[in-house]
């Protein structure tokens, strides 16, 4: 058994993954009281409140073999302001570094949004790598990015497209860490060999038996939501076999003339206006007939986001009620009901068309790799559960990437002494006969 600490713990995705590999959480930290309560409810461990306090007082941190944490992603997320390390939450990584320098666990595993390793956050990415190396941890320049839908059922995958960056380092001492940087990603960003991602099925792999009648209404669509979907379904029927474009359809842009203010719009918006205008002129007869239909609520009175439509379901079935949908600020997005888009910490819970309802919190837990027969949301509101699943790390991916990293770095992990060998023994990996001086050489 190896000991680990679980920082920025949320409801315990790292806990579920690492404990499943023989780990024991000796400390957790989560500042938000709602996920902290769910963490304690499920794992019988009360999280500390503040990583910064622990960084100031490392004597409060027990010895451990692995430091794990999904440090705050909002400073780096595309849905945020993308201020990176300039934002207060972005500097929490500095506290992680202080803890690593003080405790020197053999392995560190961190998770964040893919955007962290993108061009807009290059300064933050390089600062993170440099900080880890200065603390003595070998990390490669090339990011490890992986998604649960790329992993088979047998290895703990899940039908959710959720690319995340995983940063893993092994303690080798500063001198080696600063020079051994030309490393491949821990795992490639490709489907596991022999696995076909189209084999996923939301119905077979995610859905649970229908909730009782007293609860099911919470997940059923409202009358307005059904009307929005039915209205777009009418248009698809009237378009017949016409190819649906890959760009977002904006009903309010379907006119012969360009809108007022067109020339002052940014280039990306001008392009979408032109694409939608061309689409309208090509299918004007069907669109005008669709617009003129009598409805209780006219199209012009739909919320702006419901006058937008994104078809991402390919060239097959055109009935929206056969697909997976999301009601997003960018429009009604439609995908085949094979695998789901990434859960987010906002009210965009996927709608499973055949059952005309949203996924339930336990079903979103399955998308994140939690076992719904043992993991509990207690009696908290659904809105809190959806938010927590949107923020969670995926259990299966953490387990997959961590195992691959340990196997690749067994020699240096063993060189860290008993704390390192405990990881190898827990994972059933033969402990190499290496000198404990190797890591510091």
C-alpha positions in Angstrom: 0.0 0.0 0.0 1.3 3.5 -0.9 0.2 6.7 0.8 -1.0 9.7 -1.2 -2.3 13.2 -0.6 -5.3 14.5 -2.6 -5.3 18.3 -3.1 -8.0 20.3 -4.8 -9.8 17.1 -4.3 -13.4 17.9 -5.4 -15.5 14.8 -4.7 -12.6 12.4 -5.0 -11.8 11.3 -8.6 -8.1 10.9 -7.7 -9.1 9.1 -4.5 -11.2 6.6 -6.4 -8.5 6.0 -8.9 -5.5 5.7 -6.6 -7.2 3.8 -3.9 -8.3 1.3 -6.6 -4.6 0.8 -7.3 -3.7 0.1 -3.7 -3.2 3.6 -2.4 -4.4 5.1 0.9 -5.3 8.8 1.2 -3.6 10.2 4.2 -4.7 13.8 3.6 -7.2 15.6 1.3 -7.8 19.3 0.7 -10.8 21.0 -0.8 -11.8 24.6 -0.1 -15.4 24.4 -1.3 -17.6 23.0 1.5 -20.1 21.3 -0.8 -17.7 18.9 -2.7 -15.8 18.6 0.6 -18.9 17.2 2.3 -19.4 14.7 -0.5 -15.8 13.7 -0.4 -16.1 13.0 3.4 -19.4 11.2 2.9 -17.9 8.8 0.3 -14.3 8.4 1.5 -14.6 8.8 5.3 -11.8 11.5 5.2 -12.5 15.1 6.0 -10.6 17.4 3.7 -8.5 20.3 5.0 -9.7 23.7 3.8 -6.6 25.5 2.4 -3.6 24.3 0.4 -2.0 27.6 1.1 -2.1 27.0 4.8 -0.5 23.6 4.3 2.2 25.1 2.2 3.0 27.6 5.0 3.1 24.7 7.5 4.4 21.6 5.8 4.7 19.9 9.2 1.0 19.5 9.0 1.4 17.2 5.9 1.9 13.5 6.6 4.7 11.7 4.7 3.4 10.3 1.3 4.5 8.6 -1.9 2.2 10.5 -4.3 0.9 14.1 -4.4 -2.1 14.2 -6.6 -4.3 17.2 -7.5 -6.4 18.8 -10.2 -5.3 22.4 -9.4 -7.9 25.1 -10.4 -8.6 25.1 -14.1 -10.6 28.3 -14.4 -7.6 30.5 -14.9 -6.7 28.4 -18.0 -10.1 27.3 -19.3 -11.4 28.5 -22.6 -14.7 29.4 -20.8 -12.9 31.7 -18.4 -10.8 34.8 -18.8 -7.7 32.8 -19.5 -5.5 34.9 -17.2 -3.5 31.8 -16.2 -0.9 32.4 -13.5 -1.8 36.1 -13.4 -5.1 35.2 -11.7 -5.1 34.5 -8.0 -6.3 30.9 -8.3 -3.5 30.3 -10.9 -0.9 31.0 -8.2 -2.1 28.1 -6.1 0.4 26.0 -8.2 3.2 27.9 -6.4 1.9 26.4 -3.1 2.0 22.9 -4.6 5.7 23.5 -5.4 6.4 24.6 -1.9 4.8 21.3 -0.6 6.8 19.2 -3.1 10.0 20.9 -2.1 9.3 20.3 1.6 8.1 16.7 1.4 9.7 15.3 -1.8 7.2 12.5 -2.6 8.5 10.2 -5.3 5.7 11.0 -7.7 3.5 14.0 -8.5 0.4 13.8 -10.7 -1.5 16.9 -11.6 -4.5 17.5 -14.0 -5.9 20.5 -15.8 -7.7 21.6 -18.9 -6.1 21.0 -22.3 -5.9 24.7 -22.8 -3.1 24.9 -20.2 -0.7 23.5 -22.8 -2.1 25.6 -25.6 -0.6 28.7 -27.3 -2.4 31.2 -25.1 -1.1 29.8 -21.9 2.5 29.1 -23.0 4.0 31.2 -20.3 2.0 29.4 -17.6 2.9 26.0 -19.1 6.6 26.8 -19.2 6.5 28.2 -15.6 4.8 25.0 -14.4 7.5 22.8 -16.0 10.3 24.9 -14.8 8.9 25.0 -11.2 8.6 21.2 -11.1 12.1 20.7 -12.5 13.6 23.2 -10.0 11.8 21.1 -7.3 13.6 18.0 -8.6 10.9 16.4 -10.6 11.5 15.1 -14.1 8.8 16.2 -16.5 8.8 16.2 -20.3 8.2 19.3 -22.5 5.4 17.5 -24.5 2.1 17.4 -22.7 0.2 14.2 -22.0 -3.4 14.7 -23.2 -6.0 11.9 -22.9 -9.7 11.4 -22.9 -11.8 8.6 -21.4 -13.5 7.7 -24.7 -10.1 6.6 -26.0 -9.9 3.9 -23.4 -11.9 0.6 -23.7 -14.6 -0.5 -21.3 -12.3 -3.2 -20.0 -9.6 -0.6 -19.0 -12.1 1.7 -17.3 -12.9 4.1 -20.2 -16.1 6.0 -20.5 -18.1 7.4 -23.4 -17.1 11.0 -22.8 -14.9 13.2 -24.9 -12.9 14.9 -22.2 -9.3 15.9 -23.2 -7.3 16.9 -20.2 -3.6 17.5 -19.6 -1.9 15.2 -17.1 1.4 16.3 -15.7 3.4 13.6 -14.0 6.8 13.8 -12.5 9.2 11.5 -10.7 11.7 12.9 -8.2 15.2 12.6 -9.6 16.9 15.7 -8.1 17.3 19.1 -9.7 20.3 18.4 -11.8 18.7 15.5 -13.8 15.3 17.2 -13.8 16.7 20.3 -15.6 18.4 18.3 -18.3 16.2 15.2 -18.9 13.4 17.0 -20.7 13.1 15.3 -24.1 10.4 12.8 -23.1 7.4 11.4 -24.9 4.0 11.9 -23.5 3.1 9.2 -20.9 0.4 7.8 -23.2 -0.3 8.8 -26.8 -3.5 10.7 -27.6 -4.9 7.8 -29.6 -7.5 5.1 -29.0 -6.2 2.1 -27.2 -5.0 -0.5 -29.7 -8.0 -2.6 -30.8 -10.6 -0.2 -29.4 -13.1 1.5 -31.7 -14.6 4.6 -30.1 -17.8 4.2 -32.2 -18.5 1.1 -30.1 -19.5 3.3 -27.2 -23.3 3.6 -26.5 -24.8 6.1 -24.1 -27.8 3.8 -23.6 -25.7 0.7 -22.9 -22.8 2.3 -21.1 -24.2 5.2 -19.2 -28.0 5.0 -18.6 -29.3 3.4 -15.4 -32.9 2.2 -14.8 -35.4 5.0 -14.9 -35.8 6.9 -11.7 -39.1 6.4 -9.8 -42.0 8.5 -10.8 -41.6 10.8 -7.8 -38.1 11.8 -9.2 -38.2 11.4 -13.0 -39.9 14.7 -13.5 -36.8 16.5 -12.4 -35.0 15.3 -15.4 -37.7 15.5 -18.0 -37.6 18.4 -20.5 -39.9 21.4 -20.0 -42.6 22.3 -22.5 -40.5 25.1 -23.9 -37.5 22.8 -24.4 -39.5 20.2 -26.2 -41.0 23.0 -28.4 -37.5 24.3 -29.4 -36.3 20.8 -30.3 -39.5 19.9 -32.2 -39.2 23.2 -34.1 -35.7 22.4 -35.3 -36.8 18.8 -36.1 -39.5 20.3 -38.4 -36.8 22.1 -40.4 -34.6 19.0 -40.7 -37.7 17.1 -42.1 -38.4 19.9 -44.6 -34.8 20.1 -45.8 -35.1 16.4 -46.8 -31.7 15.0 -47.8 -30.0 18.3 -48.0 -26.5 18.2 -46.4 -26.3 19.9 -43.1 -23.2 22.1 -42.7 -20.6 21.8 -40.0 -20.8 25.5 -39.0 -23.4 26.7 -36.5 -26.8 27.6 -38.1 -28.1 31.0 -37.0 -31.8 31.4 -37.8 -31.7 35.2 -37.1 -29.0 35.6 -39.8 -31.1 34.0 -42.6 -31.9 37.0 -44.8 -31.0 38.2 -48.2 -29.2 41.3 -47.0 -26.4 41.4 -44.5 -27.3 42.8 -41.1 -26.7 46.3 -39.9 -23.2 46.8 -38.5 -21.9 43.9 -40.6 -18.7 45.7 -41.6 -17.7 46.4 -38.0 -18.1 42.8 -36.9 -15.0 40.7 -36.2 -13.9 38.5 -39.1 -15.0 35.3 -37.5 -18.6 36.6 -37.1 -18.6 38.0 -40.7 -17.6 34.6 -41.9 -20.5 32.9 -40.0 -23.0 35.5 -41.3 -21.8 34.8 -44.9 -22.1 31.1 -44.4 -25.6 31.3 -43.0 -26.7 33.8 -45.7 -25.5 31.3 -48.3 -27.3 28.5 -46.6 -30.5 30.5 -46.5 -30.4 31.4 -50.1 -29.8 27.8 -51.1 -32.7 26.5 -49.0 -34.9 29.6 -49.0 -38.1 27.8 -50.0 -38.0 25.3 -47.2 -36.8 27.8 -44.6 -39.5 30.4 -45.4 -42.2 27.7 -45.3 -40.8 26.5 -41.9 -40.7 30.0 -40.5 -44.3 30.7 -41.6 -45.8 27.8 -39.6 -48.2 28.7 -36.8 -46.7 28.2 -33.4 -47.7 29.0 -29.9 -44.4 30.9 -29.6 -43.0 32.3 -32.8 -39.4 31.7 -33.7 -38.6 35.4 -33.3 -39.5 35.0 -29.6 -37.2 32.1 -28.9 -34.3 32.9 -26.7 -31.3 33.9 -28.9 -29.4 30.8 -28.0 -32.3 28.6 -29.1 -32.3 30.2 -32.5 -28.8 28.7 -33.0 -28.3 25.1 -34.0 -25.2 22.9 -34.3 -25.4 19.6 -36.1 -22.6 17.2 -35.2 -24.4 13.9 -35.7 -23.0 13.0 -39.1 -25.0 11.9 -42.2 -27.3 9.3 -40.7 -30.5 9.6 -38.7 -32.0 13.1 -38.9 -34.5 12.8 -36.0 -33.2 14.9 -33.1 -35.0 12.6 -30.6 -32.7 9.8 -31.7 -29.6 11.7 -30.6 -27.8 13.3 -27.7 -28.3 17.0 -27.3 -27.1 19.9 -25.2 -28.8 23.2 -24.7 -25.7 25.5 -24.8 -25.2 29.2 -24.9 -23.9 28.7 -28.4 -27.0 26.9 -29.5 -28.7 23.5 -29.5 -25.9 21.0 -30.2 -26.7 17.6 -31.6 -24.4 14.5 -31.5 -24.9 10.8 -32.1 -25.7 8.9 -28.9 -22.4 7.1 -28.8 -20.3 9.2 -26.6 -21.0 12.5 -24.8 -19.2 15.8 -24.9 -17.3 16.9 -21.9 -19.3 17.5 -18.8 -18.9 21.1 -17.6 -19.6 22.9 -14.4 -22.6 24.7 -15.9 -26.2 23.8 -16.8 -25.4 22.0 -20.0 -26.3 18.4 -18.9 -26.6 16.1 -21.9 -30.2 15.2 -23.0 -30.7 11.7 -24.2 -33.3 12.1 -27.0 -34.9 8.6 -26.9 -35.9 9.1 -23.3 -36.6 12.8 -23.6 -34.7 13.6 -20.4 -31.4 14.8 -19.1 -28.8 12.4 -17.7 -29.2 12.0 -14.0 -26.4 12.8 -11.5 -25.5 9.1 -11.1 -25.4 8.7 -14.9 -23.0 11.7 -15.1 -20.9 9.9 -12.3 -20.7 6.9 -14.6 -19.3 9.2 -17.4 -16.6 10.2 -14.9 -15.8 6.6 -14.0 -17.4 6.5 -10.6 -19.3 3.4 -9.6 -22.9 4.6 -9.1 -23.6 1.6 -6.8 -21.2 2.8 -4.2 -20.6 6.5 -4.9 -23.3 8.8 -3.4 -24.3 12.4 -3.7 -26.1 12.1 -0.4 -29.1 14.4 -0.4 -27.6 17.5 -2.0 -29.4 19.3 -4.8 -28.9 18.0 -8.3 -27.4 21.3 -9.4 -24.5 20.8 -7.0 -24.0 17.2 -8.2 -23.9 18.3 -11.9 -21.4 21.0 -11.1 -19.2 18.6 -9.2 -19.1 16.1 -12.0 -18.3 18.8 -14.4 -15.3 19.7 -12.2 -14.2 16.1 -11.5 -11.2 14.2 -12.9 -12.1 11.0 -14.8 -11.3 8.0 -12.6 -10.5 5.6 -15.4 -8.1 8.0 -17.2 -6.2 8.8 -13.9 -5.8 5.1 -13.3 -4.6 4.4 -16.8 -2.1 7.3 -17.0 -0.8 6.7 -13.5 -0.1 3.0 -14.2 1.6 3.8 -17.5 3.8 6.4 -15.8 4.9 4.1 -13.0 5.7 1.3 -15.4 7.9 3.7 -17.5 9.7 5.2 -14.5 10.0 2.1 -12.2 13.8 2.4 -11.9 13.7 6.0 -10.6 10.7 5.4 -8.5 12.4 2.5 -6.8 15.5 4.7 -6.3 13.3 6.9 -4.0 13.4 4.2 -1.4 10.5 2.7 0.6 8.1 5.4 -0.4 8.8 4.6 -4.1 8.9 0.8 -3.8 5.5 0.9 -2.0 4.0 2.3 -5.2 5.5 -0.5 -7.4 4.5 -3.2 -5.0 0.9 -2.0 -4.9 0.7 -2.0 -8.7 2.3 -5.5 -8.9 5.4 -4.1 -10.6 8.7 -5.9 -9.9 11.0 -3.6 -7.9 14.2 -3.0 -9.9 17.5 -3.6 -8.1 18.8 -0.1 -8.3 20.9 2.1 -5.9 19.0 4.7 -4.0 21.7 7.1 -5.1 20.6 7.0 -8.7 17.9 9.6 -8.4 20.2 12.2 -7.1 23.0 11.6 -9.5 
